[in-house]
Amino acid sequence: MVLLREDGAALLQHRDDKPGLRHASMWVPPGGHAEAGETIVNCARRELREETGYDQADLHWLTAFEDREEGWPPYRLTVFWAWYDGLQPVQCREGQALEFIERANAGMYPIPDYLLEVWDLALKASKKES
């Protein structure tokens, strides 16, 4: 779930550094696994709310792809994007930290290989939406 601020910053979560955790200790968008019988869009809303306390009804499908990380089996990611309303607070409910990070500063953080491409897709889609 790529939650964008008006300035193009995205909300990222600093993952815990635990053995057996995919992208451990990296900065990633909030997200997670769908529960049995749950639609992918409802999963995105629920995961965003569970991990950040933020409720967002207006999600936009962005992309789906195979996340390939060395030492891990391929994993299908479906990504949505949405605008941050600037009103609701966000809270770190999972991981080490939660921050809006500016795109220009993303290279200063440990991030998965796919993140910049997905972020840029979200920025492009948001410009079309505006």
C-alpha positions in Angstrom: 0.0 0.0 0.0 1.7 3.2 -1.2 0.2 6.1 0.8 1.3 9.3 -0.8 1.5 12.8 0.7 0.9 15.8 -1.7 4.7 16.4 -1.9 5.2 12.8 -3.2 6.6 11.4 0.0 5.4 7.9 0.8 4.6 6.3 4.1 7.2 3.6 4.8 7.6 1.1 7.7 11.0 0.1 9.1 10.6 -3.6 9.4 11.7 -5.5 12.5 15.1 -7.2 12.3 13.9 -10.8 12.9 15.2 -14.0 11.5 12.7 -15.5 9.0 11.1 -12.1 8.2 11.1 -11.1 4.5 12.8 -7.7 4.0 13.9 -7.7 7.6 15.2 -4.3 8.8 14.3 -2.6 5.5 11.9 0.2 4.8 8.8 -0.9 3.0 5.2 0.2 2.4 2.6 -1.2 4.9 1.1 -4.5 3.7 0.6 -8.1 4.4 -1.2 -11.4 3.6 -4.9 -11.8 2.7 -7.0 -13.8 5.1 -9.1 -16.7 3.8 -12.0 -15.3 1.8 -10.7 -11.7 2.0 -10.6 -9.7 -1.2 -7.2 -8.2 -2.1 -8.5 -4.6 -1.7 -10.0 -5.4 1.7 -6.7 -6.9 2.7 -4.9 -3.7 1.7 -7.3 -1.6 3.7 -7.1 -3.9 6.7 -3.3 -4.2 6.7 -2.9 -0.4 6.4 -5.3 0.1 9.3 -3.6 -2.6 11.5 -0.1 -1.4 10.9 -0.7 2.4 10.9 -4.1 3.1 12.4 -5.0 4.9 9.2 -8.3 4.3 7.5 -8.5 4.8 3.7 -11.5 3.9 1.7 -10.3 5.2 -1.7 -7.7 2.8 -2.9 -6.4 2.6 -6.4 -5.0 -0.5 -7.9 -1.4 0.1 -9.1 0.4 -3.1 -10.1 1.1 -6.7 -9.3 4.4 -8.6 -9.7 6.6 -11.3 -8.4 8.9 -10.1 -5.6 12.2 -12.0 -6.0 14.6 -11.7 -3.1 17.7 -13.9 -2.8 17.1 -16.8 -0.4 13.3 -16.5 -0.6 10.8 -18.1 -2.8 9.1 -15.7 -5.3 6.2 -13.9 -3.7 3.3 -12.3 -5.6 2.7 -8.6 -4.5 -0.4 -6.6 -5.4 0.1 -2.9 -4.8 -2.5 -0.2 -4.3 -1.9 3.5 -3.9 -3.9 6.3 -2.2 -3.6 9.9 -1.1 -2.9 10.7 2.6 -5.6 13.1 3.8 -3.3 15.0 6.1 -5.9 14.8 8.9 -5.7 11.3 10.4 -2.6 10.6 12.4 -0.5 7.6 11.5 0.9 5.4 14.2 3.7 2.8 14.2 1.8 -0.4 15.2 4.2 -2.8 13.6 7.9 -2.7 13.0 10.5 -0.3 14.3 9.3 3.0 12.9 6.8 4.6 10.5 7.6 7.7 8.5 6.7 9.7 5.4 9.9 9.6 3.4 10.6 12.0 0.5 11.3 10.3 -2.8 14.6 12.2 -3.2 15.8 10.7 0.1 14.8 7.1 -0.5 18.4 6.1 -1.4 19.5 6.9 2.1 17.4 4.0 3.4 17.7 0.2 3.0 14.8 -0.6 0.7 13.8 -3.6 -1.4 14.8 -3.6 -5.1 11.2 -3.1 -6.3 10.4 -0.1 -4.1 11.6 2.8 -6.3 9.9 1.5 -9.4 6.6 1.0 -7.5 6.9 4.4 -5.9 7.4 6.0 -9.3 4.4 4.2 -10.7 2.3 5.5 -7.8 3.5 9.1 -8.4 2.7 8.8 -12.1 -0.7 7.4 -11.4 -1.4 10.1 -8.8 -0.6 12.8 -11.4 -3.2 11.3 -13.7 -5.7 11.2 -10.9 -5.2 14.9 -10.0 
